[in-house]
Amino acid sequence: MLQNIIDELHIYEKKVLKGLESLDYESTPEKIAETQNLNIKSVMSAAGSLESKGLIEVQKDVDEIISLSDTGKEYAEEGLPERKILRVLNEEGSIPMKDIGSKADLDSSEVKVAIGWLRKKKWAVIDKGTVKITEEGKEAVSKEYTDEMLLDKLLDANKMLLFNPTQLIKEGFDLLRKRKGIIHVKKEPKYNLKVTEKGKELLAIGIEIREEATQLTHEQLKTGSWKNLKFRGYDVHAEYPEFFPGKMHPLQRTIEDIRQIFLKMGFTESKGSILESAFWNFDCLFQPQDHAAREMQDTFYIKEPKTVNLPSNELVENVRRAHENGGMTGSEGWGYSWDVDVAKQSVLRTHTTCLSTRYLAEHQPPLKMFSVGRVFRRETITYKHLPEFHQVEGIVAAEDLTFKNLLGYLKEFYRKLGFKARFRPAYFPYTYLSVESEIYLPDKKTWIELGGSGMFRPEVLEPLGVETPVAAFGIGIERLAMLRLGIKDIRMLYKSDIGWLRDLPVILD
């Protein structure tokens, strides 16, 4: 085990260990750099690696070094501003405030600071615009205070280590530190390297310093010189830095997977606006104008624009007849007076089925169409509901199309997503026969509902001029994404939880 570690050591690590061995197993990086002919950066880099392997300890202390700024040097040589004023006061006793700058050779900013320190040190008082020397000030003329003493010491020594300072230096430092731009305080780290017991065991085995190859060159392979090279060992179990490659958002990944499935099944993709008229969103789907889904508690109505232009008068009239009396379908319709102004209301689409009726109005069967898009419903945000979500919608229209064909398409779609599907009867205003799709969850041993589907009613198709059977389906995408990702809260798909997103696997196309 220890021999393997030796084989995997970089030459700089070996040199640092050998250097410590020669220095009684403990020394500074600077000393090791000198004895082993290495630069200090190489020593510290090797020391960090050796410490991670438990071969040495890196002890760190931080020294505070104080030195004078250019202003500090000037004050050390000529005296602090308050000392200059004190000299003049000692000769004259008092000075008018307005004359201090010229008499003490100070600018206005220095005068303001100096007056403050004169009062703090009790060298002077201000009386009716005149600065007067105090008894303490007279005594201070022949004395040197701690801040001035420290300035002198720093001027002589250039810099000083602030470690366990004397009371005099501490007091002087505290005074000078309160002023800006006089002293610099720099923190300098100091390291000491010490070999651990494990490192001593390694050194007892013996470390050979020799040049080792870490990669092969074309020339070495060509000439065969690689046969005589000594190669450094590698630890294949060594830790490596964690990295987070870019990846598609999991919800967008689910959407893209769904798109590819339908495209490969021969469907054409269609897109449309999220702002829709009530005509296409409700009326064209034979949903009565007093249906509960149209209430403001369920649907977002838009103030601007408040209304939307309707399609051709012929199509509008056909839809009106289907609602009022069934039109040419043989149905009795809903039996009420249809209001064109209600149909003009602008809404945020509540489903993507409105794209299906638009597509049927513009394209002749046979056809297979799907769309993926955002839909909006006035839902309270909970762990399983959002007011904005995604839906995939599709239709298939052909002469010989049957209800069994619809179930077959859906079963194949769910199979490609990795789910087993079944169907149970349901009711929707615009389809008959109608079913809800359920998929099986093996881990929970239960079935879960995912979407509705059925054959468009004649009251939907006849106003559009479509005479062939049309199968339609709609599926909520967020619920599918939750099942695939194993999450129970739909809000996770929109939280941008960076930790969760980073932990998701990268999926390659």
C-alpha positions in Angstrom: 0.0 0.0 0.0 2.7 2.5 1.0 4.8 1.5 -2.0 1.8 2.3 -4.3 1.7 5.7 -2.7 5.4 6.3 -3.3 5.0 5.3 -7.0 2.1 7.8 -7.4 4.0 10.7 -5.9 5.0 13.6 -8.1 8.7 14.4 -8.2 8.1 17.7 -6.3 6.2 15.8 -3.6 9.1 13.5 -3.2 11.6 16.4 -3.0 9.5 18.1 -0.3 9.4 14.8 1.7 13.2 14.3 1.3 13.8 17.9 2.3 11.7 17.5 5.5 13.5 14.3 6.3 16.9 16.1 6.1 15.5 18.9 8.3 14.4 16.6 11.2 10.9 16.2 9.7 9.7 19.8 10.3 10.6 23.0 8.5 9.3 26.1 6.7 8.5 26.1 2.9 11.2 28.7 2.4 13.8 26.5 3.9 12.7 23.4 1.9 12.7 25.5 -1.3 16.3 26.5 -0.6 17.6 23.0 0.2 15.7 21.3 -2.7 16.3 24.0 -5.3 12.5 24.5 -5.9 10.5 27.7 -6.1 8.1 28.4 -3.3 5.0 27.9 -5.4 6.1 24.4 -6.3 6.7 23.6 -2.6 3.3 24.9 -1.5 1.5 23.0 -4.3 3.3 19.8 -3.3 2.6 20.4 0.3 -1.1 20.7 -0.3 -1.1 17.4 -2.2 0.9 15.7 0.5 -1.4 16.9 3.2 -4.4 15.5 1.4 -2.7 12.1 1.4 -2.0 12.4 5.1 1.8 12.4 4.8 2.4 15.9 6.2 0.6 18.5 8.3 0.5 22.1 7.1 0.4 24.5 10.0 -0.6 28.1 9.3 -0.2 31.3 11.3 -1.0 34.8 10.2 1.3 37.7 11.0 0.1 41.3 11.0 2.8 43.6 9.5 2.5 47.3 9.9 4.3 49.9 7.8 4.1 53.6 7.0 2.3 55.1 4.0 3.9 58.1 2.3 1.8 60.4 4.4 2.9 58.5 7.5 6.6 58.9 6.6 6.0 62.7 6.1 4.4 62.9 9.6 7.2 60.8 11.1 9.8 63.2 9.7 8.0 66.6 10.2 5.6 65.8 13.0 1.8 65.2 13.2 -0.4 68.1 12.3 -1.5 68.7 15.9 2.2 68.7 16.9 2.9 71.5 14.4 0.1 73.6 15.9 1.2 72.9 19.4 4.6 74.3 18.6 3.1 77.6 17.5 0.7 77.7 20.4 3.7 77.1 22.8 5.2 80.3 21.4 2.1 82.5 21.1 -0.3 81.0 23.7 -3.3 81.3 21.4 -4.1 81.5 17.7 -7.3 82.7 15.9 -8.9 79.7 14.1 -8.6 81.5 10.8 -4.8 81.9 11.1 -3.9 78.4 12.1 -3.3 77.0 8.6 -0.9 79.8 7.6 1.0 79.8 11.0 1.4 76.0 11.2 1.9 75.5 7.5 -1.2 73.2 7.1 -3.9 73.0 4.5 -7.6 73.4 5.5 -8.3 69.6 5.7 -5.2 69.0 7.9 -6.3 71.9 10.2 -9.7 70.3 10.7 -8.2 66.9 11.7 -5.4 68.5 13.8 -8.0 70.6 15.9 -9.8 67.4 16.6 -6.7 65.6 17.8 -5.6 68.7 19.9 -8.9 68.5 21.8 -8.8 64.6 22.1 -5.2 64.9 23.6 -6.4 67.9 25.7 -3.5 70.0 24.4 -5.8 72.9 23.5 -9.3 74.3 23.9 -11.4 76.5 21.6 -12.8 79.7 23.0 -14.8 82.2 20.9 -13.0 81.2 17.7 -9.6 81.2 19.3 -7.4 78.1 19.9 -5.7 78.3 23.3 -3.0 76.0 24.8 -3.8 74.0 27.9 -1.5 73.0 30.8 -1.5 69.5 29.4 -0.4 71.0 26.1 2.4 72.9 27.7 3.7 69.6 29.3 3.3 67.8 25.9 5.7 70.2 24.2 8.7 68.4 25.7 7.2 64.9 25.6 6.7 62.4 22.8 3.5 60.5 22.8 2.9 56.8 21.9 1.6 57.4 18.4 4.7 59.6 17.7 7.0 57.0 19.2 5.5 54.3 16.9 6.0 56.6 13.9 9.6 57.0 14.7 10.1 53.3 15.2 8.4 52.5 11.9 10.5 55.1 10.1 13.6 53.5 11.3 12.5 49.8 10.9 10.5 50.3 7.7 8.0 47.7 8.9 7.1 45.9 12.1 5.6 42.6 13.1 2.5 43.2 15.3 2.8 40.1 17.4 2.4 40.3 21.2 3.2 44.1 21.1 4.4 46.1 24.1 1.9 48.4 25.8 3.6 51.4 24.2 3.3 50.0 20.6 -0.3 48.9 21.2 -1.4 52.3 22.4 0.4 54.0 19.5 -1.1 51.5 17.0 -4.6 52.1 18.4 -4.2 55.8 18.0 -2.7 55.7 14.4 -5.3 53.1 13.3 -8.0 55.7 14.0 -6.6 57.9 11.3 -6.9 57.2 7.6 -3.9 56.8 5.3 -1.0 56.9 7.9 -0.2 53.2 8.4 -0.7 50.0 6.4 -1.7 46.8 8.0 -0.9 43.7 6.0 -1.7 40.1 6.9 1.0 37.7 5.9 0.5 33.9 6.3 3.3 31.9 7.7 3.5 28.1 7.1 5.2 25.3 8.8 5.4 21.7 7.4 5.6 18.7 9.6 5.8 15.0 8.6 3.1 12.7 10.0 3.7 9.2 11.3 2.4 7.9 8.0 4.9 10.1 6.2 7.7 8.8 8.4 6.7 5.2 7.5 6.9 6.1 3.9 10.3 7.7 4.2 11.6 4.6 6.1 10.8 2.5 3.0 12.9 4.9 0.9 12.1 7.4 -1.8 14.1 7.6 -4.9 14.3 11.0 -6.7 14.3 10.4 -10.4 12.8 12.0 -13.5 9.5 10.3 -14.5 7.4 10.5 -17.6 3.8 11.4 -17.4 2.9 11.3 -21.1 4.3 9.9 -24.3 5.4 11.9 -27.3 5.3 11.0 -31.0 9.1 11.0 -31.1 9.4 8.6 -28.1 7.0 6.2 -29.8 8.8 6.5 -33.2 12.3 5.9 -31.8 11.3 3.4 -29.2 12.9 5.4 -26.4 9.7 5.1 -24.4 10.9 1.6 -23.4 13.6 3.1 -21.2 11.4 5.7 -19.5 10.3 5.5 -15.9 6.6 6.2 -15.6 4.8 7.7 -12.6 2.0 5.6 -11.1 -1.6 6.8 -11.1 -4.3 6.3 -8.5 -7.4 5.4 -10.5 -9.5 5.8 -7.3 -8.3 9.3 -6.6 -11.0 12.0 -6.1 -11.6 14.3 -9.0 -13.2 17.7 -9.0 -17.0 17.7 -9.4 -18.2 19.3 -12.6 -21.7 20.2 -13.9 -22.1 19.9 -17.6 -24.8 21.9 -19.4 -28.0 20.0 -19.9 -31.6 20.5 -21.1 -34.1 21.4 -18.4 -36.0 18.2 -17.4 -39.4 19.7 -18.4 -38.1 20.8 -21.8 -36.5 17.3 -22.2 -39.9 15.7 -21.6 -41.5 18.1 -24.2 -38.8 17.3 -26.7 -39.2 13.5 -26.2 -42.9 13.8 -26.7 -42.4 15.9 -29.9 -40.0 13.3 -31.3 -42.4 10.4 -30.6 -45.2 12.0 -32.5 -43.0 13.2 -35.4 -41.7 9.6 -35.8 -45.3 8.4 -35.8 -45.9 10.5 -38.8 -47.7 13.5 -37.2 -47.3 17.1 -38.3 -46.6 19.7 -35.6 -48.8 22.8 -35.4 -48.4 25.9 -33.3 -50.7 28.8 -32.4 -51.1 31.9 -30.2 -51.8 31.6 -26.4 -54.3 34.5 -26.9 -57.5 33.0 -28.3 -61.1 33.9 -28.9 -63.8 32.2 -26.9 -65.1 31.1 -30.3 -62.1 28.8 -31.1 -61.5 27.9 -27.4 -65.1 27.0 -26.5 -67.8 27.5 -29.1 -66.2 25.7 -32.0 -65.8 22.7 -29.6 -69.5 22.6 -29.0 -69.1 23.8 -25.4 -72.2 25.8 -24.4 -71.9 29.4 -23.5 -73.2 28.8 -20.0 -70.7 25.9 -19.3 -69.0 26.1 -15.9 -65.5 26.0 -17.6 -66.3 29.5 -19.0 -66.7 31.1 -15.7 -64.2 33.7 -14.6 -63.2 31.4 -11.7 -61.8 29.0 -14.3 -60.8 31.0 -17.3 -58.5 34.1 -17.7 -60.3 36.8 -19.7 -58.2 39.5 -21.3 -59.0 43.2 -20.9 -56.8 44.4 -23.8 -57.8 43.4 -26.4 -61.2 42.6 -24.9 -62.5 41.0 -28.1 -61.0 39.1 -31.0 -62.1 39.1 -34.6 -64.0 35.9 -35.6 -63.4 33.8 -38.8 -65.8 33.8 -41.8 -69.5 34.5 -41.4 -70.3 31.1 -42.8 -68.3 29.2 -40.1 -69.7 31.4 -37.4 -73.2 30.8 -38.6 -72.6 27.0 -38.8 -71.4 27.0 -35.2 -74.4 29.1 -34.1 -76.8 26.6 -35.6 -75.0 23.6 -34.1 -75.4 25.2 -30.6 -79.0 26.3 -31.0 -80.5 23.3 -32.8 -77.8 20.9 -33.9 -77.6 22.2 -37.5 -77.3 19.5 -40.1 -76.1 16.8 -37.6 -79.5 15.5 -36.6 -78.8 16.6 -33.0 -81.0 19.0 -31.0 -78.0 21.1 -30.0 -78.0 22.9 -26.7 -81.4 24.6 -27.3 -80.5 28.2 -26.3 -79.9 31.5 -28.1 -76.2 31.6 -29.1 -74.5 35.1 -28.5 -71.8 36.2 -31.0 -70.5 38.8 -28.5 -69.7 36.1 -26.0 -67.8 34.2 -28.8 -65.7 37.3 -29.5 -64.3 37.5 -25.9 -60.5 37.1 -25.8 -59.1 34.5 -23.4 -55.8 32.8 -22.6 -56.4 29.4 -24.1 -57.5 26.8 -21.6 -56.3 23.9 -23.7 -54.6 23.3 -27.0 -57.6 21.7 -28.5 -58.5 25.0 -30.1 -55.5 24.4 -32.4 -57.1 21.2 -33.5 -60.3 22.8 -34.7 -58.3 25.6 -36.4 -56.2 23.0 -38.2 -59.3 21.1 -39.3 -60.8 24.3 -40.7 -57.6 24.9 -42.8 -56.6 21.4 -43.9 -58.4 18.5 -45.6 -58.2 14.9 -44.3 -56.5 12.5 -44.2 -54.2 14.1 -41.7 -52.3 13.6 -38.4 -51.5 16.7 -36.3 -50.2 17.4 -32.9 -49.2 20.5 -30.9 -47.4 21.2 -27.7 -48.0 24.5 -25.9 -48.8 26.4 -22.7 -52.3 26.6 -21.5 -53.9 28.7 -18.7 -56.5 28.0 -16.1 -57.4 29.9 -12.9 -56.0 27.3 -10.5 -54.7 27.8 -7.0 -51.0 26.9 -6.9 -50.5 23.7 -4.9 -48.2 20.7 -5.1 -50.3 19.3 -8.0 -51.9 22.3 -9.7 -50.5 25.4 -11.5 -52.4 28.2 -13.3 -50.0 27.7 -16.3 -48.9 24.4 -17.6 -48.2 22.5 -20.8 -50.4 20.2 -22.8 -49.9 18.0 -25.9 -52.9 17.8 -28.2 -53.4 15.7 -31.3 -55.9 14.7 -34.0 -56.1 12.0 -36.6 -58.6 12.3 -39.5 -59.2 9.6 -42.2 -62.1 7.9 -44.0 -61.8 4.5 -42.3 -60.6 5.8 -38.9 -62.2 4.0 -35.9 -62.2 4.4 -32.1 -59.8 1.4 -31.9 -57.3 3.3 -34.0 -57.3 6.1 -31.4 -56.6 3.7 -28.6 -53.9 2.1 -30.6 -52.1 5.5 -31.2 -52.3 6.3 -27.5 -51.0 2.9 -26.4 -48.1 3.2 -28.8 -47.3 6.7 -27.5 -47.3 5.6 -23.9 -45.3 2.5 -24.8 -42.6 4.7 -26.3 -42.5 6.7 -23.1 -42.0 3.5 -21.1 -45.6 3.1 -19.7 -48.3 0.5 -19.9 -51.7 2.2 -20.7 -55.3 1.3 -20.2 -58.6 3.3 -20.8 -61.8 4.0 -19.0 -65.0 5.7 -20.2 -65.3 9.5 -19.6 -67.4 12.5 -20.7 -66.2 15.5 -22.6 -68.5 18.1 -24.3 -66.9 17.7 -27.7 -66.1 14.0 -28.1 -68.1 10.8 -28.2 -67.0 8.0 -27.6 -64.7 9.5 -24.8 -62.1 7.9 -22.6 -59.5 8.9 -20.0 -56.0 7.3 -20.4 -54.4 5.7 -17.3 -50.8 4.4 -17.0 -49.5 1.8 -14.6 -46.9 2.6 -11.9 -45.2 -0.7 -11.0 -43.5 0.7 -7.8 -46.9 1.8 -6.4 -48.9 -1.0 -8.0 -51.5 1.5 -9.1 -52.9 3.3 -12.2 -52.9 7.1 -12.6 -55.0 9.2 -15.0 -53.1 11.4 -17.5 -55.4 12.8 -20.2 -58.6 12.6 -22.1 -59.4 11.5 -25.6 -62.3 10.6 -27.9 -63.9 10.9 -31.3 -65.0 14.5 -32.2 -68.8 14.9 -32.1 -70.7 15.7 -35.4 -71.6 19.1 -33.8 -67.8 19.9 -33.9 -67.0 18.5 -37.3 -70.1 19.6 -39.4 -69.6 23.4 -38.9 -66.0 22.9 -40.1 -67.1 21.0 -43.2 -65.3 17.8 -42.1 -67.1 14.6 -43.1 -64.5 12.1 -42.0 -64.1 10.6 -38.5 -61.6 12.6 -36.3 -59.9 11.2 -33.2 -58.6 13.7 -30.7 -56.5 13.5 -27.5 -55.0 15.8 -24.9 -52.4 15.0 -22.3 -50.9 17.1 -19.4 -47.1 17.2 -19.8 -46.1 18.3 -16.3 -47.7 15.2 -14.8 -45.8 13.0 -17.2 -42.6 14.8 -16.3 -43.2 14.3 -12.6 -43.7 10.6 -13.1 -40.5 10.3 -15.2 -38.5 12.3 -12.6 -40.0 10.8 -9.5 -41.1 14.1 -8.0 -44.3 14.7 -6.1 -44.5 18.5 -6.2 -45.2 20.1 -9.6 -43.6 23.3 -8.4 -40.2 21.6 -8.6 -40.4 21.9 -12.4 -40.3 25.7 -12.1 -38.3 26.4 -8.9 -34.9 26.3 -10.7 -33.5 24.4 -7.7 -29.8 24.3 -8.8 -28.9 21.4 -6.6 -31.7 19.2 -7.9 -31.0 20.2 -11.5 -27.3 19.4 -11.2 -28.0 16.0 -9.8 -30.2 15.0 -12.7 -28.4 12.7 -15.2 -27.3 14.0 -18.6 -29.4 12.4 -21.3 -27.7 12.0 -24.7 -29.8 12.0 -27.8 
